């Protein structure tokens, strides 16, 4: 069993919404990238400036105080030096230490953190100022190591001073800068909504015009055209649409002209044939009486019978063609009356002299509706005659209500083999023959088409299907009270043929 496709939630469905979301996404991505780059540059610049200025200050203080330190210095000498460096770096609140050669660094304050081993190794290996950022008690700190040189010749003195201080102030400055960048990004994103909406509105204007024009053409306004401006893809689409609409209008006009000509031709031919057919029918009636009385020899009587049958068939075909032409011209009208469905269908069966062996009626009492009795007679007669001719007796006619009593349903079923799948879609086509090799039949090939048009005139439906128990089933669904009414009475069509 095929599962129904799940609807995706949370995704914009309209093209305008998608364009706005895409525009905002690009704006947000640009703002985020800008904020990230700004943060990276600000962080690097702030820390580098702090590192460079602290290194210069520590070197300057160490070089100014180092000449007063005796060499080789004792531990107390190193402690005195660090105390002086701490007082000199009070602005940065750093904690200094000093070491001579490979000795352990001596701190003047007990609060001074230990010098990272990596920093001591790097200063010893490189012989120049080195800095290192690290975490101390959950806070960012900066440690600097500066080797002290003798002024004459700049030779190493073996004395190295270290200073470490917290970077909380710089970290707060960077955090404030990030907050400002985020606020700016949010403001830029909010301001981007307006140009996004304007851009989407302007970009989708030709699409909306195209949709409106297509809807107008769908409703029959084939003269609809677009203002094809610009030389972009939308302009080309508008020009292509105009070309298509012009071609459609031209072809539609030609088809309407040909269709009207064909209808007029059928109506004219049918009308012109009525007079000679009436005369031929009168003559054949006289000849039939002579043949029945025995005044004609056998061969002449057989020829007269053949002519009479063909004349009656031709008369029915002409009557059907005239009825179809009235439907095509919109001249067919309803003459509604309060009708008991059981009585109306019973009269139809009696008038055709169909016996109970041929047709079985199952019509509950009290099924009343506003219908055109003559047209319902034509519908039922055509369906029953078609079932008797192409199916097998007995044909069953059932009536019932549906949709809470708002509709009447008439079912005509037979006991035949049913309709093949390739025939079902065409049973109501005009002049359709299920057997293409059969050039002639007893009917005109218009009976089911006329039945369908009469049902549509009642605002109902007529469908054909195969019963699970075998045989074909034609179902007529009619509203109990059609909206249309008319006092016009078109000429009655013939019945009992398909």
N, C-alpha and C positions, 0 to 999 in steps of 0.2 A: 504493500500500500504506500502510495507516494505521500510523503508528509508535506503539508503546506509550508511554503517558505516563511521563515520568521522575519518579522519586520525589525530592522535595526533601529534601536532607540538612540536618541541623543545626537543624531547626525542631521544637519540642515538639509532639507529636501529641495527647497527652491534654489534656482540658479543665483538669484540676487543674494540670498542668505549665504550661499557658498562663496560668492565673490567677496562679500563683506568679511566673512570669517577668514578667508585667505589673506585679504588685505590686512586685517588686524593681526593675523598670525605672523605675517612678514614684518609688520611694524613692531610687534612684541619681540620677535627674534632679533631684529636690528637693535632695539633698545637694550635687550639683554646682552648682546655681543658688545655694544658700546659700553654698557655698565661694567662688564667683565674686563674689557680692555682698560677702562678707566681705573678700576680697582687694582689691576695688576701693575699699571704704570704708577699709580699713586703709592701703592705699597712699596714697590721697588725704589721709587724716588725718595720717599720719606725715610726708609731704612738706610739707604745708601748715604743720604745727607747726614743722618744721625751717626752712622759709623765713621764717616770721614771726619766730621767735626770733632767727635769724641777722640778719635785717634790723634788728630792734630793737637788737641788740648793735652792729652796724656803725654805725648812726646815732648811738647813744649815744657810742661811742668817737670817731667823727669829730667830733661836736659838742664833745666835751671837749678834743680835741687841736687843733681848727681855730683857736681864738683865739691859739695860740702860733705859728701860721704867718704869716710876713710876706706882705703883699699889695702888688703881685702876687708870687706865689711863683716861685722859680727851680726849675730841675730838681732841684738838690740839696735844696731845701726839700721838694719833693714826695717825693723818695726818703726823706728823714728821716721824713716823715709815714707813709709806707707801712711803714717798719721798725718804728715805734712801734705801728702797727695790727697788724702781724704778731705782735709780742710780746703785745699785748692779746688777740688771738684765738688764742693758742696752744692753748686747749682744743679749738678746732675745726680747728686746723691749716690755717687758710685762708691764702691768698696774696693780698695786697692790692696795689692800684695806685691811683694818683691822677692826675687830669688837671685842667688849668685852662683854662676856656673851651673852645676847639676844639682844644687841643693834644693831642698823643699821650699816652696814659696812661704814667706812669712807675712801674716796679716796683722794690721794694726788694730782692727776691730774684731771682736769675737763673732759679729754678725756676718762677716764676709764669707760668701760661699766658696767652696773649693774651686780651684782653677781646673777646668776640664783637662784631662790628660791629653786629648787630641790637640788642644790649643798649645800646650807646652811643647809637644812634639813638633808641631808645625812651625813654631817660632824658632826652635833650636835648629830645625832642618833648613829653614828658608833664610834665617838671619835678618828678617824684616818684620814690620808690623803685620799682625794677623788678627782677624776678628772671627767670632763664632757666635751664632744665635742658638740658644738652648732653653729648655724649660726648667724652671726652678720653683718648686713648691706650687706647681700649677700655673705659673705666670711666665710670660716670655721675657727672657733676659738676653743681654748682649755682653759678651766677654771680649776684652781686647788685650793683646800681648805686644809690648813694644820693647825691643832690645835697646839698651842705652849705649851710645857710642862716645868714645873720646873725641873731643873737639879737634885736636891736632890730628889730621889725617883721616878722621872718621873711622878709627879702628874700634872693634868691639871691646867693650869693657868687661864683658862677662856678666854684667848686671841686667836683669830683665824685670820690668815692672808690668803688673797686670791690673786691670780695672774691670769691674762687672757692675752693671746697673740694670734696673727694670725698664722694659719697653712698654709699660702700661699706658703711658701718656701718648706715645706714638700709635699704639693699638687703638686707643679711643679716637684719635684723630682719623685713623683709617676707617674705623667703624662709622664715624659721623659722615665721612665722605661716601661710604657705601649706602648709608641710609638716604643721603641726598640723591645719589644716583638712582636708587630704587624709586624714590618719590618722583624723580624726573621721568623715569621710564613709565610709571603708572600714569602720570599726567600726559605724556606723549601718546600713550595707548588710548587714553580717554579722548584726547583731541583728534586722534586718527579716525575715530568713529565717523565724524562729520565728513571728512573727505572720502572715506570709504563708501558711505551712503551715496554721496554725490557722484562718485566715480561709477558705482554700480548702477545708479539710476540712469546716468548718461550712456553707459556702455550697453545697458539692456533696453534702452528705448527702441532701437530698431527691432529687437526681438519681440517686444510687446506689440509693436505695430504689425509685425509679421503675423503674430498669433491672432490679432484682431481681424486682419485682412483674411486670414484662413477661415476664421469663424464666419465672416460675412459671406465668403464664397460657399461655405458649407450650407448656409441658409438661402443660397440661390442668387446672391448679388455677384454675378460673374463679371460685372464691369469694375470690380474693386481693383485698385492699383496702389502701389506704394511710391512714395517720393524717394527715388534712388539718388541719393547724394553721397559724395565721397568716392574714393577709389580703393577702399580697403575691402576686406573679405565680406563685411556686412553690406557694403554697397553693391558688391557683385551678387550677393544673395538676393538683395532686393530687385535687381535687374532681372535675375533669373526667374524670380517669382512673377514679375510682371509679364515676362515672356510666356511662362507657363499659363498664367491666367488668361492672357490674350488667346493662346492656342485653345484652351479649354472653352472659352466663350465662343470662339469661332466653330469648333467642332460640335459644341452643344447646340448652337443655333442650326447647324446643318442637320444634326440628328433630329431636332424638333421639327424641322421643315419636312424631312423625309418621313418621320413618323406621322405627322399630320396628313401628309399626302397619302400614305398607306391607309390610314383610317378613313379618310375621305373617299378613297378609291373603293374600299370594302363596303362602306355604307352606300355609296352610289351604285355599285354593282348590285348589291342586295336589293336596293330600292327598285332598280330597273328590272330586276328579275321577278319582282312580285306580281306584276300584271300578267306577263305571259305564263307564269306558273299558276296563277289563279285560273286562267283560261284552260291550261293543260289539265289542271285538277278537275275542272268541270267536265271536260271531254272524257277523261279517264273514268270518272264516275259513271257516265253514260255507257261507256264501253264495258265497264265491270258488270253493269246490270244486264247488258246483252250477253256477256259471257256466262253469267250466272243462269240466265233463262234458257240457255242452249241455242240461241239464235246464231252463234258463231261456231265454226268448226274447231276442232281440238287445237290445231296449230295456231290459228288466229287467237283463240282464247288464251293460250299460253303466252303469246307475244303481248297481248293486252295486259295480262297479269304482270309480266316483267316491266312493261312501261309504267303501269300504275305504281308498282313498288318503287321504282327509281324516281318517279315524280314526287312521291311522298317523302322519300329521303332527301331529295333536292329541296323540297319545301322546308323541311326541318333545318337543313343546313343554312338556308337563307335566313330563316327566322333567328337561328342562333347567331349568325353573323351580325344581324341588325341589333340584337340584344347586346352583344359584345361591343359593338360600336357605340352604343349608348353608355355603357360603362366607361369606355375609354374617353368619351367626350364629357363625362361628368353629368350626363343628362338623366341618369337613372336616379329615381327617388323612392322613398319609403312612404307607404300609406299605412300608418300604424293603427292598430285596433287592439282592444282587450281580447285576448285569444286564450282558449283552453287548449293546451298543447295536445292532450290526448284526443280531443275531438278533431283538431286540425289534421293530425297525422292519420287518424282513422279514416277521414274523408279522402285523404290522398290515396290510401291503400284501396279504398272502395272504388274510386274513380278509375283506377288502373286494373281493377278486377283481379287483384292478386289474392290468391287463396291462402288459407292458413298453412297449407303445405309448403307454400313458397315463402311467405313472410309471417313471422311471429312478432307481435307487438307486446311490449312490456312497459306500459305507460300508467303510472300511478294517477289517481284522480286528484284534481285540485292544482295541477301545475299550470298556473296562469301567468301571462306576461303580455307586454305590449309589443306586438310583432306585426309584420306585414304578412297576412295569411297567404296571399298568392305567391310571394317569394319563398316562404317557408315550404309551401307545397312543391315548388320547383326544386328546392334543395333536397328535400326528402326523396322526391321522385327520382332525381338523378342519382342519388347515392344508392337507393335500393335497386334501381335498374342496373347500375354498374355492378353491384354485388351479385345480382342474378346472372348477369351476362358473363362476368369474368371469375366469379367464385362458384359457390355451390349452395343449394338450398338445404335447410331453410335459412333465410336471412332474418336476423333478429334486430329489432328496433327497440332500444331502451331509452327511457327518459328519467331524469333525476335532477335534483337541485345541487348547487355547490356554492362555496364561499358564503356560507351562512344564509342561503336563500337569495342571494343577489344575482345568481347566474343559473341558467338552464343548460343542461348537458344532454345532447342527443347522440347516442352511439348506434352506428349501423355496422353490424359484423356479419360475415359469411362463414361458411364451412369449407372454403376452398383451400388451395395450397398457400395462400398469402402472396405477398408482393416481394420480389427479389430486392436485394439491397441497392442495386443500380437503378431500379425503377422508382423506389420510394421518393427520391428528391424531385422527380419529374411528373408525378401523377397529376398535378394540377396545371401542367403546362398545356398550352393550346395546341391541338392537333398532335399531341404526343402519342406514339404507338409503342407499346412495350415490345412488340415484335416488329422490327424494322422491315422484315421480309413480307409482312402482311400489308399489301398496298391498300386494301379496302376493308372496312368493317361496317357493322350495322349502324354505328353511331357516327356523329359528326366529328368526334374528338374534342368537342367544346363543352360537354356536359359538366364535367368536374370543374372546369375553369369558370363556368357560369355559376355553379353552386358556390364556389369560393368567393366570387364577387358579391353574390347576394348575402353571404354570411358577413363579409366585410362591411357591407352597407348597413348591417345591423350592429356594427362595432363589435363583432364577434370573431372567433377564430375557427378554422377548419383544419384538422390534422389527419394524417394517414399513418398507420402503424400496423404491425403484425401482432396478433394475439398470441400469448404463450401457449394457448391450447390449439393454435392453428387458425388460419384464415386471416383476412384483412379486417381492420377496424378503422372506421372513419368516425372522428369525434367532432361534433359541433358544439361550441360553447357560445352562448348568447347571453347578453345582459337582460335582466328582467325588464328594465326600463331604459331603452336607448335614449341618448341625449337628443338625437335628431328626429325630426318629424316633418312630414310634408303631405300636402293634399294632392300633389301631382300623381298621376297614374300612368306610367309608361305602358307601352304595348306589352302584352304578356308574351314571354318567351316559351319555346317548346320545352319538353322534358322527356325523360325516359331514354336518354342516350348519352354516351360518353365520347 
